[in-house]
Amino acid sequence: MFLLGVTVGLAGTAVAASDQYIAGYAAGLLEHEFHLSGAVVQVEQGRVVVYAKRLAAEDPAKIVTALEAIPGVAGAEVRTGPAPEGAAGPGVVQATTPTAESKFLPRGLLVDPFHADLRWPHFGASYHSLASGGREFASAFGESFAVYRDAAPFQGEWELGIQAGVFGVFDTQKRSIDLINADYTFGIVASYRADKLSGFIRIRHQSSHLGDEFLLSNPQIVRINLSFEELDLKVSYDLTTWLRLYGGVGTIVRKDPSTLGRETTQGGVELKSPWLFLGGKVRPVAYADFQTHARTNWSVGQSIMAGLQFENAKIGDRKLQVLGEYYSGPRPDGQLFTQRVEWIGMGIHLWF
C-alpha cells in the first residue's frame, strides 16, 4: 500500500510538471476565472507566457499570481496583443482559450460598475454626517447580472442584463431611526465590450416613496408621486488597468409629475491601485462621479469615494470595499431632489 501511494504521488508530480498539463490547466483557469476568450498560452520548461487580446479591467498581477500557483510552473507573464509569428517554436507547448460564444447566465459583467454612482445597484451601507448638522444612515440592496452573452462585431461581445435595487436613507437622530426616503429602481441593460472600450444602453424605472414617520415629523414637506422611466447611454474606456473614464447622457421618456425636466448627464473617473498589500488581498481605490440633471437646473452632484478594497489574492469576482465618502449637490433621494445637501461619511460596499 505504501509503495502504491509513492508510485501515485510520483506520477502526479510528473504530470503536474509537464508542459502539456500546465498549458491545459492555465487555459482553463484563464477562461473560467478571468473570462479571457481567445487568449494564447505558451509553455516552455514550466515557464508560462500568456498573450491576451485584451485585459481591460483584469489585473495582470493577479493573473500572474494565479498562474504561478499551478503545480510545476517556474514563472509566468502576461502580454497584451496577438502571439508573435514563430513564438511557438520547437519545445513550446501552446493552448488557446475558447473564443467568445453564446452563454446563458454568464459570470461577471461586460461593463464594470460605476462605483461612486449613488444609485448603482449593489449591497452597501453608509453613515453620513451632514454639513447642516444632521446624521443619516444610507442602505443599498440590489444587483446587476447578465442574462445572455454572445460574440459581437470588432472582436467584441454583447450581453443583455438586468439591474434592480432599493436605496433607503434613515434619520439616525430620531429614536426610531425614521425612514426618510426609499427609491426603487429596475432596469434592462444591453451592453457591449471590445478590448478597453465598453458601454451600455439602458431603460430603467425609478419610483420614490417618503417614510411615514418623516412626513409626520415634517408637515411642511409636500409629497409628490415621483416616478419616471429613463433611457440612457453610457460609455467607458480603460486607459490602463488602473485608470478608467466613463460618461454619457440620458433622457426621461415618461415622468410624473409632468413638470419634471427630462435630460441627464453623467461622467466619472476611477482609479484602482496596481499595487496590492497584505499578501495580495488589499488594494487602494478612488472614485469620482459627477451628474447634472435638467430637473435640478443642471446643478452638479459630485460623489467622491476613496479607501481600501479587499479581494481574493488569486481569483474571484467578489470585492469588499471600506470607503470614505463625500457628496455635494442636489439631494439624490427621490422626492427631495429640490434640496441641496453636503456630507462626509464612511461606507461598506460589497460587489459580486
Residue pairs with C-beta under 8 A, 6 or more apart in sequence:
13 71
15 21
16 71
16 72
17 46
17 71
17 72
18 72
19 43
19 44
19 45
19 46
19 93
20 93
21 72
22 43
22 46
22 48
22 70
22 72
22 73
22 93
23 41
23 42
23 43
23 48
23 93
23 94
23 95
24 95
25 70
26 41
26 43
26 48
26 50
26 67
26 70
26 73
26 95
27 39
27 41
27 95
27 96
27 97
29 66
29 67
29 70
29 315
30 36
30 39
30 41
30 50
30 52
30 63
30 97
31 37
31 39
31 97
31 98
33 66
33 315
33 316
34 58
34 63
34 66
34 315
35 58
35 107
35 108
36 50
36 52
36 54
36 55
36 58
36 97
37 53
37 97
37 98
37 99
37 100
37 101
37 157
38 53
38 96
38 97
38 98
38 99
38 100
38 155
39 50
39 51
39 52
39 53
39 96
39 97
40 50
40 51
40 82
40 83
40 94
40 95
40 96
41 48
41 49
41 50
41 94
41 95
41 96
41 97
42 48
42 49
42 50
42 51
42 83
42 87
42 88
42 92
42 93
42 94
43 49
43 92
43 93
43 94
43 95
44 91
44 92
44 93
45 74
45 91
46 72
46 73
46 74
46 75
47 73
47 74
47 75
47 76
48 67
48 70
48 73
48 75
48 76
48 77
49 76
49 77
49 79
49 87
50 63
50 67
50 76
50 77
50 78
50 79
51 79
51 80
51 81
51 82
51 83
51 87
52 58
52 78
52 79
52 80
53 80
53 81
53 82
53 155
53 195
54 80
54 194
54 195
54 196
55 63
55 78
55 80
55 241
56 193
56 195
56 196
56 198
56 238
56 241
57 112
57 238
57 241
57 244
57 272
58 241
59 241
59 274
60 78
60 241
61 274
61 276
61 280
62 276
62 280
62 313
62 314
62 315
63 76
63 78
64 76
64 77
64 78
65 280
65 313
65 314
66 314
66 315
67 73
67 76
68 75
68 76
69 314
83 94
88 94
99 151
100 149
100 150
100 151
100 152
100 156
100 157
101 150
101 151
102 148
102 149
102 150
102 151
103 148
103 149
103 150
104 147
104 148
105 145
105 146
105 147
105 148
106 146
106 148
106 149
106 159
107 317
108 146
108 317
109 144
109 145
109 146
109 159
109 161
109 191
110 146
110 149
110 157
110 158
110 159
110 191
110 192
110 193
110 198
110 200
111 189
111 191
111 193
111 198
111 199
111 200
111 234
111 236
112 198
112 236
112 244
113 120
113 122
113 144
113 351
114 120
114 234
114 246
114 266
114 268
114 270
114 289
115 270
115 285
115 287
115 289
115 305
115 321
115 349
115 351
116 268
116 270
116 287
116 288
116 289
116 303
116 304
116 305
117 266
117 268
117 289
117 291
117 303
118 167
118 289
118 303
118 327
118 332
119 165
119 167
119 183
119 185
119 206
119 332
120 144
120 165
121 140
121 142
121 143
121 144
121 163
121 164
121 165
121 185
122 140
122 142
122 143
122 144
122 165
122 349
122 350
122 351
123 140
123 141
123 142
123 143
123 349
123 350
124 139
124 140
124 347
124 348
124 349
124 350
125 137
125 138
125 139
125 140
125 347
125 348
126 137
126 138
126 139
126 325
126 345
126 346
126 347
126 348
127 135
127 136
127 137
127 138
127 172
127 345
127 346
127 347
128 135
128 136
128 137
128 138
128 325
128 327
128 343
128 344
128 345
129 135
129 343
129 344
129 345
130 136
130 341
130 342
130 343
131 341
131 342
131 343
132 341
132 342
134 171
134 173
135 171
135 172
135 173
136 169
136 170
136 171
136 172
136 180
136 343
137 169
137 170
137 172
137 177
138 167
138 168
138 169
138 170
138 345
138 347
139 167
139 168
139 169
139 170
140 165
140 166
140 167
140 349
141 165
141 166
141 167
142 163
142 164
142 165
142 166
142 167
142 185
143 163
143 164
143 165
143 352
144 161
144 162
144 163
144 189
145 161
145 162
146 159
146 160
146 161
146 191
147 159
147 160
147 161
147 162
148 159
148 160
149 157
149 158
149 159
149 160
150 157
150 158
150 159
151 157
151 158
152 158
152 192
152 194
154 194
155 194
155 195
156 192
156 193
156 194
156 195
157 192
157 193
157 194
158 190
158 191
158 192
158 193
159 190
159 191
159 192
160 188
160 189
160 190
160 191
161 188
161 189
161 190
161 191
162 186
162 187
162 188
162 189
163 185
163 186
163 187
163 188
163 189
163 202
163 204
164 185
164 186
164 187
165 184
165 185
166 182
166 183
166 184
166 185
167 182
167 183
167 185
167 333
168 179
168 181
168 182
168 183
169 179
169 180
169 181
169 182
169 333
170 177
170 178
170 179
170 180
171 177
171 178
171 180
171 214
174 213
174 217
176 213
178 211
178 213
178 214
178 217
179 211
179 212
179 213
179 214
180 210
180 211
180 214
180 333
180 336
181 208
181 209
181 210
181 211
181 214
181 333
181 334
181 335
181 336
182 208
182 209
182 211
182 334
183 206
183 207
183 208
183 209
183 333
183 334
184 205
184 206
184 207
184 208
184 209
185 204
185 205
185 206
186 204
186 205
187 202
187 203
187 204
187 205
188 202
188 203
188 204
189 200
189 201
189 202
190 200
190 201
190 202
191 198
191 199
191 200
192 198
192 199
192 200
196 237
196 238
196 239
197 235
197 236
197 237
198 235
198 236
198 237
198 238
199 233
199 234
199 235
199 236
199 248
200 233
200 234
201 231
201 232
201 233
202 230
202 231
202 232
202 233
202 234
203 229
203 230
203 231
203 253
204 229
204 230
204 232
205 227
205 228
205 229
206 227
206 228
206 229
206 230
206 334
207 226
207 227
207 334
208 226
208 227
208 333
208 334
208 335
209 334
209 335
210 221
210 223
210 334
210 335
214 221
215 221
215 223
223 335
224 257
224 335
225 256
225 257
226 256
226 257
226 260
226 334
226 335
226 337
227 255
227 256
228 252
228 254
228 255
228 256
228 260
229 252
229 253
229 254
229 255
230 250
230 251
230 252
230 253
230 264
231 250
231 251
231 253
232 248
232 249
232 250
232 251
232 264
232 266
233 248
233 249
233 250
234 246
234 247
234 248
234 266
235 246
235 247
235 248
236 244
236 245
236 246
237 244
237 245
237 246
238 244
239 245
241 272
241 274
242 271
242 272
242 273
242 274
243 269
243 270
243 271
243 272
244 269
244 270
244 271
244 272
245 267
245 268
245 269
245 270
246 266
246 267
246 268
246 269
246 270
247 265
247 266
247 267
247 268
248 265
248 266
248 267
249 263
249 264
249 265
249 266
250 263
250 264
250 265
250 266
251 262
251 263
251 264
252 260
252 261
252 262
252 263
252 264
255 262
260 295
261 293
261 294
261 295
261 296
261 297
262 294
263 293
263 294
264 291
264 292
264 293
264 294
265 291
265 292
265 293
266 289
266 290
266 291
267 289
267 290
268 287
268 288
268 289
268 290
269 287
269 288
270 285
270 286
270 287
270 288
271 285
271 286
271 287
272 283
272 285
272 309
273 283
273 284
273 285
275 283
275 284
276 282
276 283
276 313
277 283
279 313
280 313
280 314
281 310
281 311
281 312
281 313
282 308
282 309
282 310
282 311
283 308
283 309
283 311
284 306
284 307
284 308
284 309
285 306
285 307
285 308
285 309
285 321
285 323
286 304
286 305
286 306
287 303
287 304
287 305
287 306
287 323
288 302
288 303
288 304
288 305
289 302
289 303
289 304
290 300
290 301
290 302
290 303
291 300
291 301
291 303
291 329
292 298
292 299
292 300
292 301
293 301
293 330
293 337
295 337
296 329
296 330
296 337
296 338
299 329
299 330
299 340
300 329
301 327
301 328
301 329
301 330
301 332
302 326
302 327
302 328
302 329
303 325
303 326
303 327
304 325
304 326
304 327
305 323
305 324
305 325
305 326
305 347
306 323
306 324
307 321
307 322
307 323
307 324
308 321
308 322
308 323
309 319
309 320
309 321
310 319
310 320
310 321
310 322
311 318
311 319
311 320
312 318
317 351
317 352
318 350
318 351
318 352
319 350
319 351
320 348
320 349
320 350
320 351
321 347
321 348
321 349
321 350
321 351
322 346
322 347
322 348
323 346
323 347
323 348
323 349
324 344
324 345
324 346
325 343
325 344
325 345
325 346
325 347
326 343
326 344
326 345
327 341
327 342
327 343
328 341
328 342
329 340
329 341
329 342
330 337
330 338
330 339
330 340
330 341
331 337
331 338
331 339
331 340
331 341
